[in-house]
Amino acid sequence: MKQPSLEENFFGSATVGERGQIVIPAEARKRYNINPGDKVLVLGHPNASGVWVCKIDAMREVFSTMLSEIEKLESKMAESAEEE
């Protein structure tokens, strides 16, 4: 599966309004199925002065997949320890 390039994921810029609001560009909303009323997470990047915006369901799926993969690795590590 081809990794999308940064250019393919660039949707322009947004200006923060007086009330702290931004508009997510229409092309990004369409591609990522972000609709009025959807809940999104706004996470601060730990090493920079920026934020990530992500749909809650998408983040839940990412963390669920990560947890599953961690459990598989733990199982393999336990099997290896038993073989020693």
HELIX and SHEET records of a PDB file:
HELIX    1   1 GLU A    7  ASN A    9  5                                   3    
HELIX    2   2 ALA A   26  ARG A   31  1                                   6    
HELIX    3   3 ILE A   56  GLU A   83  1                                  28    
SHEET    1   A 2 VAL A  40  GLY A  44  0                                        
SHEET    2   A 2 VAL A  51  LYS A  55 -1                                        
END                                                                             
